[in-house]
C-alpha cells in the first residue's frame, strides 16, 4: 500500500459532528496524484512510487521531463515526490491515487513548510519578554547582553538572537481525519497544518503507530 500522498493546504474552517461537537479543521486537497515512475528493489535497490501532482503545460516542461512523462500517459506535472510503498507490483504507470488511501478517524502525519516571517527580532522569533517600559528603561525590544568579556570572550553557537524566522520544514504528527470527500479530493484534518494557503504538503500514514 502507498504510504503517502501529495496535497495542497486550502485553508481552515470548522465542522459540526453528528453529536454536536464543534471541531476546527484544515482542508487539504489530497491529490489526485498520478504514478509517473515505479521503483523496485530489483532495479533501484528499494521500493517506491514517484507521484506527480498539479498538471502544467507541456510547453513549460523541459524536453527530458516530457519524455519521462510520456511513459505515464504524457501529462506533465509541476510537482514530483517519491513515496514509500510495500509492494510496487500493485501499481501501474499512469494510475491515479486519491484520498481513498485514508479513512475517517485515522491518525496521520502532515509535513509542510511554515510561513516565512523574514528577519525578526528576539521577541517575535523566540518569545523574549523585553525590557521594562517605564522608570527610564531604554532596552525595550533588544536582546540585551549576549556573553562575557574576559572569559570565554566569545558568543556560544546557538545563542538566541535576531535572524531569519520561519520557512522551516515541519511535521505535525497524530492529526485525526475528521472527514473525507472523495468526489472533491478533500481531506478535513482536525487542527492546524503548517504553511500558507495553497502551500504544498505531504500527507503520510502514521509513522510511529501506537501498539495495542
ABEGO torsion letter per residue (X at the ends): XBABBBBBBAEBBBBBBAAGBBBBBBBBBBOBBBBABBBBAAAAGBBBBBBBBEBBBAAABBAAAAAAAAAAGGBBBABBBBBBBABAAABBBGBBBBAAABBBGBBBBBBBBBBBAEBBBAAAAAGBAEBBABGGBABAABAEBABBAAOAGBBBBGBBBBEBBEGBBBBBBGBBBABBBAAAGBBBBBEBBBEBBGBBBBBBBBABBBBX
